[in-house]
């Protein structure tokens, strides 16, 4: 056991390099920087609810409408006092030169025309100085302002004509009462709320798992390729320790470093997402509690086992691919199959329902071991524990098969000579090859 521990420490020391530490620190700082910048842009967008208005009508109705905008959540700033004359061109120039992003012009005769039930056009000027998040929020204000004006004017007309009936009931005579059913539970509420909650709860797991698998696999591939290139693998195989333990030590070392890196990535990514959402956490509502869409201790356990087995499968496969690599440059090419196996279920789980795929495609996708942890979080919320258990059993079988193959390769001297060649065959003196 002492020899195995020493070997494990050696593998971890080789993986934890100065470049790794610098890259992790840089990534953490980058996520925080991006989060703070994004949060600042969103805060700017919220402040852009200031509406500058040039009222060329000055009727009682136009003044009343503008006062209503204040109650609708807009800060109304009259341009009449900012420009010398009621001149539209001067107001536009003033907006351009004074960092004003939104200008509303009420035309002359607005009140008189509206009073006669005649449609009237108002002019809205959006001054775009960039294409940041703030400018996107500013563009949405056009519809918000126009809708607020239309709603207020139409409600007033209806109150005058039919004072005993609420205008909203006249405009919206049909109301919906929505119910959501999840398995054997039903509750009144919006399906959009449930969908958003589940997506926010499960968005981190696929991202972090993809990072861990890709990062840990690349470490194992590179470490074995470098050992073959520098001939240190030959020395390692002469150490009086089981070669199966060598395989386990390599995978366990990469797994530990990968999990630590994943925690750092997760902390940084969560900081970035906190900047996007303004620091607002998604809390469990009464609807979510009534539907039972919560992680239970048993669900957390199954999810953890599923994630861990996915990492082990990735490390076992990377060990085999690393043996087939001739050098460090070849190891980079060997990572392509791993990338494809991870990216396919990742995108499918993020943007579609795997259960809705056709049967042949579904079988192919579910045959990829990394598919199961990607969909495990949603199955935990839906209490589909049997699906997760079947996935765990399948990944365990795949892992045992891969570790058996890796151990067989390391048990012979072929581990020093095997390599995958994508070009023409060289002379047989360079060693055995597994050609394509």
N, C-alpha and C positions, 0 to 999 in steps of 0.2 A: 504494500500500500504506500510505503514511503517513496518507493521509486516512481509510482504512478503520480503521486502528489508533486514530486520534483519535476516530472515531465509536464504535468499540467501547468505548473508555474512557469516553466520554460516557454510553453506555447503562448501563454498570456503575455509574458514579457516581450516576446517577439511581435505580438500583434499590437500592443499598446506602445506606439512610437510617438515621437515628438510631432510628426506630421498629423497623426490621428488626433492628438490632443488639441493642436492648433485648429484643425478643421472643425472639431466639435465646438470649440469656443467661438470660432468665427460663425458657425451656423447658428448658435444660440444668440449671438449678438445681432446677426442678420435678421432672424425672426423677430426679435424685439424691436429692431429699427423699423422693419416693414410694418409691424403692428402699430407702432406709434405714429408713423407717417399716414397710414390708412385711417387711423382713428382721427387724426387731425383733419384729413380731407372730409371725412364724414361730418365732423363737427362744423366745418365750414359750410357744408351742404345744408345742415340744419339751420344755420344762421341766415342762409340765403332766402328765408321766408319773408325778408323785407321786400315790400312792394312799393315802388315809387310810382306815383300817379300824377298825370297832368290832366286836370279836369277842365275841359273846354266848355262844359255845359253849365255848371253851377246851378242846376235846378235842385229843388228839394229832394227829388227822387234819386238823383245821382249822389248827393251827399249822404242820403240814407243808405244807399247801396254800399258806399265805401265804408260807412260806419259798421255795417254788417260784416265786412271783411275782417275787421278787428276781432269780432266775436268768433269768426271762423278760424282764428289762429294765425292771421297774417298781421304784420306790422305795416300799417299804411303811412307812407311819407308823401305829403303833397308837394309836388314840384312847383305849384303856383307861387310859392314864396321863395323858391330857389332860382328861378329865372326871371329876368326883368319883364318880359312880355309873355303872354300866353301863346308861345310859338313852339310848334311841334319840333321843328328843326333844331332850335336852340336847346330844347329839352333833351333831344337825342345826343347832341354834342356834349351837353353837360354830363349825361350818363356815361358817355365814352371816356371823358376826362376825369371822372371822379369815382371810378371803380364800382359803378352801379351795374348790376347784372340783369335787372328786370324792370321794364318800364311799361306802364299801362296808360293808354291815352283814351279818355272818355270824350267822344266827339260832341260838337255842338248839336243841340236838338235831341240828345239822347233821352231825356226825361219825357219830352213831348211825344216822341215816337213810341216809346214803350207804353205810355199811358193810353195810346190809341191801339194797343195790341199789334203794333207793327214791328217786325224784327229789325234790330239795329246792330250794326257792326261796331265793335270796339277794336282798337289796335293794340297789339302786344308786341313789344320789342325785347328779344333776349340777346344780350350782348355776350357772346362766347369768346373768352380769352384763352381757354385751354380745353382739353378733353379729359380732364380729371374727373374723379367721382363727384366733386362739388359741382362741376358744370352739368353732369348728368342729372343730379338732383334739381338743379335750376331749370332744366328743360321740362321736368314734370310739373313745375309750378303753373305753366300755361293752362293745362287742363284743370288743375285744382282751382285756380282763380276763376276761370270761366264757369266751371260747374258750381262753384259757390255763388256766383252772381245769378246764374240761371235758377238755382234752387230757391234763393231768397225772393226773386221777382215773381216766380211762378207761385210760390206759397202765398205771397201777398195778394195776388190776383184771385186765387181760390178762396182765401179768407173773406175777401170783399164780396164775391159772388155767392158763396155758400158758407156763411159764417159758422154754422152749427156742426160742420164736419171738419175733422183734421185733414189738412192738405196732403199729408203723407199717406193717409188711408185712401184718398182719391187717386193718387198717382200710383200707389202700390196696393191694389185691392187683394192681391194674392200673397200670402205669407207661407213660408215653409218651416216645418219643424223637423229637423234632421236628427236621425238616430244613427249611431255607429255600433256595429256588431263585430266583436272579435272573439272567435271561437264560441264559447257558450255564455258570453257576457254581452249585455247591451246597455247603452247609456245614451242620453240625449246630448248631442254636441256636434261639432264640425269634424268631418273626415279630414279636412285640411290640417286642423290642429293636431290630430293624431299622427298624420303622415309627417308633418314637420318635426314633431317631437321625436319620433322614431329615427328619422334621418339625422337629427342633431345628436342623438344618443349614440348612434352607430357609425358616425362619419370618421371618428378617430381610429377605430380599430383597423379597417382596411388600409388606411394610409400608413399607420405605424407598422403594421405587419409587413406591408410591402417593403418599407424601409429596412426593417430588421432582416428580412429574408435576403434582399438584394445585397445589403452591406455584409452580413455574415458569410454569405456564399462567396462574395468576392474576396473576402479575407482568406477563406480556406483555399480557394483556387490559387490565389497569389502565393500563399505560404508554401503550399506543396510544390508549385512550379518553381519557386525560388530555391527550395531545397534540392530539387532535381537539377536545376541549372548550376548551383554552386557545389554539387556533389555532397552536401551535408546529409542528405537522406540516407546515403550509404552508411555513414557513420552512425546515424540514429538507429538503423536496423541492426547494427552489431551490439547495441546495448542489451544486457541480459534482462529483457522485459518482453512480455507477450506482445506480439504485433497487433493483436486485437485491442490491447490497452493503448497502443500508440494511436490507433484510429479513434478510439473513444476520447483520448486526451485532446487530440486535435479538434474534434467536433465540440467537445465540452468547453474548451478554451475559447473557441470562436463564438459559441453560444453565449457564454458569460459576457464577453466583450460586446457582442451584438445587443444583448438585452440592456446593458448599461448605456450604450449609444442610443438605443430606442427610447429609454427614459428621458435622455437629454433632448432628443428630437421631439418627443411628445410634449415636454415642458415648453420648448421653444415654439412649437406649432400651436399649442394651446394659448400661449401669449399672443401669437399672431391673430388667431381667431378671436381672442378677447378684444383686440383692437378693432377688428371688423365689426363685431357686434356691440362695440361700445362698452364692453365689460358686463353686459347683461347676460345673466345665466338663464338657461332654459329650465324652469322648475316644473315639478310634477303638479298638474292641475287636478281638480276633482274628476274631470272626465278621464284622465289617464289613470287615476287611482281606481275608479269604478271599473275600468276595462282590464285592470290588472297588468298593465304594460310597464312592469318594473322588474329590475334585476333581483333575483333571489340568490341567497348564498349557494344553493345547488346550481343555479344557472351560471353564476360567476365561476364556480369550480369547473363546470363543463367547458366554459369558454376558455379558461386558462389552460386546461389540458389540451384543447383543440389547437390553441395558438402554439403551445410548446411542441406538440407533435409535428406541426407544420414546419417549425424551425428545424427540428431534428431531421425531417425528411429533406429539407433544403441542404443541410450540412452534409448529410450522407451522400446525396447526389453530387454535391460540389466536390466531395472527396474523390469520387470516381472520376469526375471530369478533370480534377486537378492532376490526377495520376496520368491521364491521357495527354496532358499538355506537355509540350517539349520544353518550353521556357516561359518566362513571365509574359512575353508578348503573345505567346500562344494561349496563355491562360485568359487573356482578355477576350480572345475569340471564343473560348470555351464557355464564357459567361452568357453567350447569346441564347442557347437553349433554356437556361434558367430564367432569363429575362422574359422570353416568350411564355413560359409556363406560369410565370407570376402575373404578367400584364393581362393575359387573356381573362382569367377569372376576376381580376381586379376591376377591369372596366365593365365586365358583364354584371358584377354584383353592384356596382355603383350606378349604372344607368339602365338596368333592365331586371326583369324577374326571371331568374334561371328556370323556374318551374314552368314558365310560359313558352320555353323553347321547344322545338320539335324533338321527338324522342331520340333520334340518332345524335343530334347535336348535344342534347342534354346528357346523354351517356358519355360522350367524348369529354365534355366539360367537367362532369362529376368524376371522371377518371383521373383528372389532375388533382393531386392531393391538396394543393393550396386553395382549391375552390371551397372546401368545407369550412375553414375558419373565416373566410370572407363573408359567408352567409350565416355564420353561427350566431352573431349578435342579434340579428332580427329573429332568428328562430328561438333564442332565449326569451325575448320579449313576448313572442307568440306561444310560448310554452311547448314548442315542438321539440321536446327533449330527445325523442327517439331518433329524429333526423340527425341531431348532433352526435348521439351515441354511435349510430351507424358510421358517421364520418370519422369518429375517433378510432373505431375498430379498423376501418379501411386504411387510415393513415398509419396506424400501428403495424398493420401487415406490410404496407409499402416500405415503412422504415426498416422493418426486420429483413425484408428482401434486399434492400439497398445496403444495409450494414453487413449482411452476409456476403454480398458481392464484393464490397470494399475490403472486408477481412480476408477473403480468399485471394484478392489481388495482392494485399500486403503480406500474405503468408508465403509468397513465392518471390523469386528475384525478378519476376516480370514487372514488378512495380518500378524498377529502375530503368527498364527498357521500353515499356509500352508508351506509345504516343500516337496521336491521331493526326494523320497527314491529309491535308487538303490539296496538295500539289502532286507532282510526279514522284514516283518512288526513287529513293536514293539507294546507294549500295547497301547490301545486307550487313556490312560491317558496322553500320551505325546503330544496329540493334533491331529488335523486332518492332513491327508497326501494326497498328490496326487501321487499315486503309478504308476509305469510302469509295 
